Amino acid sequence: WYDYLGGDTWLQLLAPGAGDDKDLQVETAIKNLNKSCFRYILTEKFDDGLQKMVDTMPDFEDLNIEALNEHARKNESPALSDVLKARFQAYIEDERMMNELRFRMKRPAAVYKHAKNAYERKWSQPMISC
């Protein structure tokens, strides 16, 4: 999956213009996340983020959160079969594979950790134009 996508492609979206320098992409992505004009929603806090949009952004005051949630549920994956659960568990227990994933994902994980830690602070600050 990682090789198929070409690596940290989503970091390029958070750090346009940073080129191929992965460390610069991380630094730029974190700077962009910190800008007063930038807001984001965390997947695991999707409902909370939508409500924050409604509460703080006039353009979204009529956002139908229930309809969005219904649409999002249509994309949910079915439960894993016992065979797939066993395969998934074997991957998790494969120390070599997990170390490789941690190595490959260290930059996106650093950006995500920052985003997660800054989430509430970002939404509590007034949004100012960039």
Secondary structure by P-SEA (a helix, b strand, c coil): cccccccaaaaaaaccccccaaaaaaaaaaaaaacccbbbbbccaaaaaaaaaaacccccccccaaaaaaaaaaaccccccaaaaaaaaaaaaaaaaaaaaaaaaaaaaaaaaaaaaaaaaaaacccccc
